[in-house]
Amino acid sequence: MKLLRFAILFTTAVSLAQTPTITVGKDNRSIAITATEKVTSDADTATVNMGYQLFGPDKDAAYATGSKASNTIIDALHKAGVPNDAIESQSQSIAATQPYLVEKLSPADKLAHAFTIQQSWTVRSNAADAAKILDLAVKAGANNAGQIEWSLHDPNGAQAEAAAKALQRAHSVASSMAAGLGVKLGGLLYASNEVQSEPVRPLMRAMAVDSIAAQKVQVLAINPRRIDTSATVYAVFSIE
């Protein structure tokens, strides 16, 4: 009886080195399929980046200014109901101001900007609350804020859905091939999958804000991103 082995490739995302070798022999009549499918989900989690950069004529003055701004921003978040464990410090520093930052200032302003203090945080929230949290921070004094990273609370669910769709597609194609060859498709002998999520991309760059806190300004119109999760399945089916 003539031995049969067929393979079909639907994506170039998986290299040959990643594809297992299927041994052809009297006990191995098979069809091998590689298929990719994708699911798209609305992001339900946001990580809002925020912080400030302030100046002072000396280290102590800069520190006092930064301390006031730091506590004002965090207090505003707490009063709005943001839990403390959702807020993570990212960086903080105080140092002599780099000359290039003040080279265009007047001599008096250069003295007032002799030291720089900066601090930054990330705040995790539901995607629907991201705009509100950014608005609170900016109006409380965060003058270096705006980048938002979007993600899924349960990425495993999206990965499982994409893998299931890819395996279903592989089975469908294998069935069609078997019918065309006049043979019957048997059971699944082997399956593997590789999941790729769309890289997390920020909504916008950090924006510098000077005096918005004193103004009556509406919350920015921000919509959560949609996240693509792809799965590539390599499946081997027996044929009868």
Secondary structure by P-SEA (a helix, b strand, c coil): cbbbbbbbbccccccccccccccccccccbbbbbbbbbbbbcccbbbbbbccccccccaaaaaaaaaaaaaaaaaaaaaaccccccccccccccccccccccccccaaaaaaacbbbbbbbcccccccaaaaaaaaaaaacccbbbbbbbbbccaaaaaaaaaaaaaaaaaaaaaaaaaaaccccccccccccccccccccccccbbbbcccccccccccbbbbbbbbbbbbbbbbbbcc
